[in-house]
Amino acid sequence: MKKRIVAMLLAGGQGSRLGVLTSNMAKPAVPFGGKYRIIDFPLSNCVNSDIDTVGVLTQYRPLALNAYLGTGQHWDLDRNNGGVFVLPPYMTEKDGRWYSGTANAIWQNRTFVDQYDPDYVLILSGDHIYKMDYTEMLRFHIAHNAAATIAVLRVPMEEAHRFGIMNTDESGTIVSFEEKPKAPKSNNASMGIYIFNWKTLRAYMERDDADQTSENDFGKNIIPEMLSAGEKMVAYPFEGYWKDVGTIKSLWEANMDLLGDPPLLDLDDPSWRIYTRNPVMPPHYVGTNATVKNTLVSEGSVLYGTALHSVLFCGTHIDLDATVEDSIVFPSARIGKNTRVRKAIIGENAVIGDNVRIGEAPRAGETVDNELTGDIALIGNDITIPDGTVIPRGAVVTGKTLGQFIDGGANA
């Protein structure tokens, strides 16, 4: 059955800048905001925008993401005609290869799109936190008679060099595109959200696939080629909250943005629900002597200690006299007695022993590889931290690195 628009969600990235959080899962499956996963946001945006056919393109460690999506019923995407479909790379009678770029990922799945014969295709990324009505963007695209529409967000001019920048004329028509320019001409940053006329995009991707020198990427190849050919391309201005959570710092910041007064991102919005899939758990419990201030506490959590300006996911346990501050505690993690956690991300199912100190200043002569984390301590999934261990701020603790902190640790 013909569809007006089909969404294709790029969810195959490795997410190496998230370190141990993506060692066993794709970046879109990483937890966010106490009860969500990153992929919940573009999926919910699709449902709220009445887009009922979504292809999710997976590649890197897709098992957790595939299991999480299931049939799509938690996002009302278990449809008889349409729904959510997981699309991994696959073999053909001629060849088989990993996705070599964002455009190649769509090209390899062209038969999926073709079966719905859509007028338009919406290309999304699976690692952004935002609420957006794609219907408004589609109306903008049609009204401007464009071949392609690219969502843009105005960023501070001093940060524009970090983004792909769309330079436009007074009508909003894109006249040039610069990928991370040293001297940007504007601050219209591409959000990685595109609407294309499907037949037009298909033709450009076919030519791009035949070009052995191409990187098969939308930003590096398809968009510049369409501009060079004189295609009508317009920038759609977006003014709401948007965050690329591809780094430890940005993931931590986006979670902290939920704790403002008011929060920068409102998740309690009945007009634009963010749907998710959660295990059935009992209500959270806060003990008689516990202290909780400015903290998101999810179902199944048990708090006997103190939680300050933090995000606690479902099933977390904070024991007596423990303090968690400016931190994110992922599902089913446990914090032991008299333990102090400051500005950290605690991975899923991590067990933090008693009298542990996480996020402390490095001791004399101690060096910390904090290239990925800055001053945020990061404890990997399924890690057990023995009693009395001291983890300095910015440290990354995995099964391979735990020994250095135990050997050098001291009871606090």
Backbone hydrogen bonds, N-H to C=O, Kabsch-Sander energy under -0.5 kcal/mol:
donor,donor_aa,acceptor,acceptor_aa,energy
3,K,116,Y,-2.6
6,V,120,Y,-1.5
7,A,53,T,-2.5
8,M,122,L,-3.3
9,L,55,G,-3.4
10,L,8,M,-0.6
10,L,124,L,-3.0
11,A,9,L,-0.8
11,A,57,L,-2.3
18,L,15,G,-2.0
19,G,16,S,-1.6
21,L,18,L,-1.8
22,T,19,G,-1.8
23,S,20,V,-1.3
26,A,61,R,-0.9
27,K,13,G,-1.1
29,A,26,A,-1.8
30,V,27,K,-2.0
32,F,36,Y,-2.7
35,K,32,F,-0.8
36,Y,32,F,-2.1
38,I,30,V,-2.0
39,I,28,P,-2.5
40,D,37,R,-1.8
41,F,38,I,-1.5
43,L,39,I,-1.8
44,S,40,D,-2.4
45,N,41,F,-2.3
46,C,42,P,-2.0
47,V,43,L,-2.1
48,N,44,S,-2.9
49,S,45,N,-1.2
50,D,47,V,-1.7
51,I,46,C,-2.9
52,D,50,D,-0.7
54,V,83,G,-2.9
55,G,7,A,-2.8
56,V,54,V,-0.5
56,V,85,F,-3.7
57,L,9,L,-2.7
57,L,55,G,-0.7
58,T,56,V,-0.7
58,T,87,L,-0.8
60,Y,12,G,-1.3
66,N,62,P,-3.3
67,A,63,L,-2.6
68,Y,64,A,-1.9
69,L,65,L,-2.3
70,G,66,N,-2.0
72,G,69,L,-2.0
75,W,72,G,-1.4
76,D,73,Q,-1.6
77,L,72,G,-2.9
79,R,77,L,-0.9
82,G,80,N,-0.5
83,G,52,D,-3.2
84,V,77,L,-1.5
85,F,54,V,-2.5
87,L,56,V,-3.5
87,L,85,F,-0.5
92,T,95,D,-3.0
103,A,216,N,-1.4
104,N,216,N,-1.6
105,A,101,G,-2.0
106,I,102,T,-1.3
107,W,103,A,-2.5
108,Q,104,N,-2.8
109,N,105,A,-0.7
109,N,106,I,-0.7
110,R,107,W,-1.7
112,F,109,N,-0.5
113,V,109,N,-1.4
114,D,110,R,-3.2
115,Q,111,T,-1.5
116,Y,113,V,-1.8
117,D,113,V,-0.6
117,D,114,D,-1.2
119,D,3,K,-0.6
119,D,4,R,-1.0
120,Y,4,R,-1.9
121,V,196,F,-2.2
122,L,6,V,-2.6
123,I,121,V,-0.6
123,I,194,Y,-2.9
124,L,8,M,-2.7
124,L,122,L,-0.5
126,G,10,L,-1.9
129,I,243,K,-2.7
130,Y,128,H,-0.6
131,K,241,Y,-0.7
134,Y,132,M,-1.0
136,E,133,D,-0.6
137,M,133,D,-1.1
138,L,134,Y,-2.4
139,R,135,T,-2.4
140,F,136,E,-2.1
141,H,137,M,-2.3
142,I,138,L,-2.5
143,A,139,R,-2.8
144,H,140,F,-1.6
145,N,142,I,-1.5
146,A,141,H,-1.9
147,A,232,K,-3.1
148,A,232,K,-1.4
149,T,195,I,-2.6
150,I,234,V,-2.5
151,A,193,I,-2.5
152,V,236,Y,-2.9
153,L,189,A,-2.3
154,R,238,F,-0.5
155,V,153,L,-0.5
155,V,187,N,-1.9
159,E,156,P,-2.3
160,A,156,P,-0.7
160,A,157,M,-0.9
162,R,159,E,-2.1
163,F,160,A,-1.8
165,I,163,F,-0.6
165,I,178,E,-3.4
166,M,188,N,-2.8
167,N,165,I,-0.7
167,N,176,S,-2.6
168,T,166,M,-0.5
169,D,173,T,-2.1
172,G,169,D,-1.7
174,I,233,M,-3.2
175,V,167,N,-3.1
176,S,167,N,-1.6
178,E,165,I,-2.4
180,K,163,F,-1.6
180,K,178,E,-0.8
189,A,153,L,-2.3
189,A,187,N,-1.3
190,S,164,G,-3.2
191,M,151,A,-2.4
194,Y,123,I,-2.0
195,I,149,T,-2.4
196,F,121,V,-2.4
197,N,147,A,-2.2
198,W,119,D,-1.8
198,W,196,F,-0.6
201,L,197,N,-2.6
202,R,198,W,-2.8
203,A,199,K,-1.7
204,Y,200,T,-1.8
205,M,201,L,-2.7
206,E,202,R,-2.0
207,R,203,A,-1.7
208,D,204,Y,-2.3
209,D,205,M,-2.5
210,A,206,E,-1.1
211,D,207,R,-0.6
211,D,208,D,-1.0
212,Q,210,A,-0.8
214,S,211,D,-1.4
221,N,217,D,-2.2
222,I,217,D,-1.9
223,I,218,F,-2.8
225,E,221,N,-2.2
226,M,222,I,-2.4
227,L,223,I,-2.3
228,S,224,P,-2.5
229,A,225,E,-1.7
230,G,227,L,-1.5
231,E,226,M,-2.4
233,M,231,E,-0.6
234,V,148,A,-2.1
235,A,172,G,-2.4
236,Y,150,I,-2.5
236,Y,234,V,-0.5
238,F,152,V,-2.6
243,K,129,I,-1.6
245,V,127,D,-1.8
245,V,243,K,-0.8
248,I,17,R,-0.9
248,I,372,L,-0.6
251,L,247,T,-2.4
252,W,248,I,-2.5
253,E,249,K,-2.7
254,A,250,S,-2.4
255,N,251,L,-1.8
256,M,252,W,-2.2
257,D,253,E,-1.9
258,L,255,N,-1.3
259,L,256,M,-1.9
260,G,257,D,-0.7
261,D,262,P,-0.7
264,L,257,D,-2.1
265,L,257,D,-0.8
267,L,265,L,-0.7
269,D,267,L,-0.7
272,W,269,D,-1.7
275,Y,273,R,-0.7
278,N,276,T,-0.5
281,M,279,P,-0.5
285,Y,301,S,-3.0
287,G,285,Y,-0.5
287,G,303,L,-3.7
290,A,287,G,-1.2
291,T,305,G,-2.1
293,K,307,A,-2.6
296,L,310,S,-2.0
297,V,295,T,-0.6
298,S,312,L,-1.4
300,G,282,P,-1.4
301,S,298,S,-1.4
302,V,316,T,-2.6
303,L,285,Y,-2.8
304,Y,302,V,-0.5
304,Y,318,I,-3.0
305,G,318,I,-0.8
306,T,322,A,-3.1
307,A,291,T,-2.9
308,L,324,V,-3.0
309,H,293,K,-2.5
311,V,327,S,-2.3
312,L,296,L,-3.0
313,F,311,V,-0.5
313,F,329,V,-2.6
314,C,34,G,-0.8
315,G,299,E,-1.2
316,T,313,F,-1.4
317,H,333,A,-2.0
318,I,302,V,-2.8
319,D,317,H,-0.6
319,D,335,I,-2.4
322,A,319,D,-1.7
323,T,339,T,-2.7
324,V,306,T,-2.5
325,E,341,V,-2.7
326,D,308,L,-2.1
328,I,344,A,-2.6
329,V,311,V,-2.7
330,F,328,I,-0.6
330,F,346,I,-2.8
332,S,314,C,-2.0
333,A,330,F,-1.5
334,R,350,A,-2.6
335,I,317,H,-3.4
336,G,334,R,-0.5
336,G,352,I,-1.6
336,G,353,G,-0.7
338,N,320,L,-2.0
339,T,336,G,-1.2
340,R,356,V,-2.5
341,V,323,T,-3.1
342,R,358,I,-2.2
343,K,325,E,-2.2
345,I,377,A,-2.4
346,I,328,I,-3.0
347,G,345,I,-0.6
347,G,379,I,-1.8
349,N,331,P,-2.3
350,A,347,G,-1.6
351,V,383,I,-2.8
352,I,334,R,-3.2
352,I,350,A,-0.5
353,G,351,V,-0.6
353,G,385,I,-2.2
355,N,337,K,-2.9
356,V,353,G,-0.7
357,R,389,T,-2.5
358,I,340,R,-2.9
359,G,391,I,-2.3
360,E,391,I,-1.5
366,E,363,R,-2.6
370,N,368,V,-1.3
374,G,370,N,-2.7
376,I,373,T,-1.6
377,A,343,K,-1.9
377,A,375,D,-0.6
378,L,395,A,-3.1
379,I,345,I,-2.8
380,G,378,L,-0.5
380,G,397,V,-2.6
382,D,348,E,-3.2
383,I,380,G,-1.0
385,I,351,V,-3.1
385,I,383,I,-0.5
388,G,354,D,-2.4
389,T,386,P,-1.5
390,V,405,F,-0.6
391,I,357,R,-3.8
391,I,389,T,-0.5
393,R,360,E,-3.2
395,A,392,P,-1.7
397,V,378,L,-3.0
397,V,395,A,-0.5
398,T,396,V,-0.6
402,L,398,T,-1.7
404,Q,401,T,-0.9
405,F,401,T,-0.7
405,F,402,L,-1.1
406,I,402,L,-1.8
407,D,403,G,-2.9
408,G,404,Q,-1.3
409,G,405,F,-0.6
412,A,355,N,-0.7
